[in-house]
Amino acid sequence: MKYKSTRTKNSPPLESSEVILKGIADDGGLFVPETIPKVTPDEIKSLIDKNYIGRAVPILKKFLTDFTEDELFESCELAYDWFDVPSKVPLTILIQDEQHKDSPVGVMELYHGNTSAFKDMALQLLPQLMTRALKKVGETKEILILVATSGDTGKAALAGFADVPQTKIMVFYPADGVSKIQKLQMVTQAGKNVNVTAVKGNFDDCQNGVKKIFADENIRAELEKSNVKLSSANSINWGRLVPQICYYFASYAEFVKSGAIKLGANVNIAVPTGNFGNILAAYYAKRMGLPVKKLICASNVNHILTDFFKTGIYDRNRDFYKTITPSMDILISSNLERLLYHETGGDTERVKNFMQELNSTGKYKIDTPLKKKLDKIFYADYATEEETLEAIKLVFGTYKYLIDTHTAVAMSVVEKYRKNTGDMLPVLLASTASPFKFTGAVLSALGESTEKIDELAQLDRLSLITNKDIPRNLASLATAKVLHENICNKDEMADCVLKFAAQ
Ligand SMILES: *Cc1c(COP(=O)(O)O)cnc(C)c1O
């Protein structure tokens, strides 16, 4: 399997190891597979009696053809070793009552990794793929991963790259712009190759600082002297997308194994969406042959994607809201570019024009034939803040099952979908974070006051009233040792990078 760019016709085909190391194509486009591989019904059947990794490797193998099966197994074992349940991605099946037994909702709990959010699924595997890719392409330099974070991605990347050979990881976060728990998660990160630095400024300062460093030829030349090369791990990297395709197949197999659906039965998939990565992985799974009817794209009040699917116009010229689902507070859903590429039949010229328009005017419009194609595949809607809280309360009241705010957005939109269309097919629903990760909002959904309660105390309170255990990575924070106390001005970030690289 070779990869090419979404923006240039006949761009040179690259191996998966090369695209994982490059991250983004030279023309600014995203890497896409030349063809979408197929999975036969027999292959899906063969997944049923395997464990998570046994289900994931055959899917990975179809895309990462320059990796050996042993390498993929070993990478998965190392990546998912720490997960706090043996099944890695448990499927919790919710059935409303006897009357609705043919309409189960299978909740894919994607949050049992090191940071209690679904980004661990990809950010634990990506470093393992990268370190093996370095060997394949004959790269002898160390790679230095730079991350600017508003909170969650930083910790997920740190946990993934800690002590991975031939890599270093450096995370910048806004000194006063992250929650107490997010900060604790980062500053207690162990590992010989990690650096965590607070920046006196906001998230934009961190992000602009990192962008400047990436664009600075002098810094690159300086780093060469220390035998270090810069790289990134952001959500457009193909190495982050492909691990996500696996769990749709694995969860479908689990759904069948549970007896809730029959092998070959159609399902709908619902995903709380931000950057369009997770739902794009579901799209690939559908194209590969997983029996999926509709992809339900759920947004919060920043519903730029709902409007796009409803009107065919993507328009970022709008107000931006901070919500109780911060990981979905996004106005540029970067991975949408890959969908446009595939659904235009690989029309790189059109994709390039859409992206240029987005860049210059903040919007673009797709034509009616393309919109009709998307209508067949996607249903899009959003949940307000009140509807999100209501869904948490309702699901807990009905099933004694606790969900976080992001998952609640998807639940709420599934309800709307079923009401509006009458389509009661079984649903696979992506649960993207532990409820303990967004404790304040979850407590208030359950009618608890959170005023003047410290974040760590909120964990205990939620555990007490719901009788659920706090995930161990969060429970250990109160006593974990602080290992990183670096702080710098925003104009000192480059110096910090050079100093860390030379260590
Ligand atoms: C990142 C994230 C999302 C959005 O996923 P995308 O792949 O960006 O669409 C949803 N929920 C949580 C908890 C996340 O961390």
The ligand as a Tripos MOL2 file, in Angstrom:
@<TRIPOS>MOLECULE
LIG
   15    15     1     0     0
SMALL
NO_CHARGES

@<TRIPOS>ATOM
      1 C1        -10.3370   14.6990   20.5690 C.3       1 LIG1
      2 C2        -11.6240   14.3570   21.2110 C.ar      1 LIG1
      3 C3        -12.8430   14.3240   20.4880 C.ar      1 LIG1
      4 C4        -12.9260   14.6840   19.0200 C.3       1 LIG1
      5 O1        -12.3130   13.7280   18.1990 O.3       1 LIG1
      6 P1        -11.9040   14.0970   16.6850 P.3       1 LIG1
      7 O2        -11.1470   12.9280   16.1980 O.co2     1 LIG1
      8 O3        -11.0420   15.3380   16.8130 O.co2     1 LIG1
      9 O4        -13.1410   14.3590   15.9340 O.co2     1 LIG1
     10 C5        -13.9970   13.9570   21.1600 C.ar      1 LIG1
     11 N1        -13.9820   13.6640   22.4820 N.ar      1 LIG1
     12 C6        -12.8430   13.6960   23.2050 C.ar      1 LIG1
     13 C7        -12.9080   13.3940   24.6550 C.3       1 LIG1
     14 C8        -11.6240   14.0370   22.6030 C.ar      1 LIG1
     15 O5        -10.5100   14.0740   23.3440 O.3       1 LIG1
@<TRIPOS>BOND
     1     1     2 1
     2     2     3 ar
     3     2    14 ar
     4     3     4 1
     5     3    10 ar
     6     4     5 1
     7     5     6 1
     8     6     7 2
     9     6     8 1
    10     6     9 1
    11    10    11 ar
    12    11    12 ar
    13    12    13 1
    14    12    14 ar
    15    14    15 1
@<TRIPOS>SUBSTRUCTURE
     1 LIG1         1 GROUP 0 **** ****
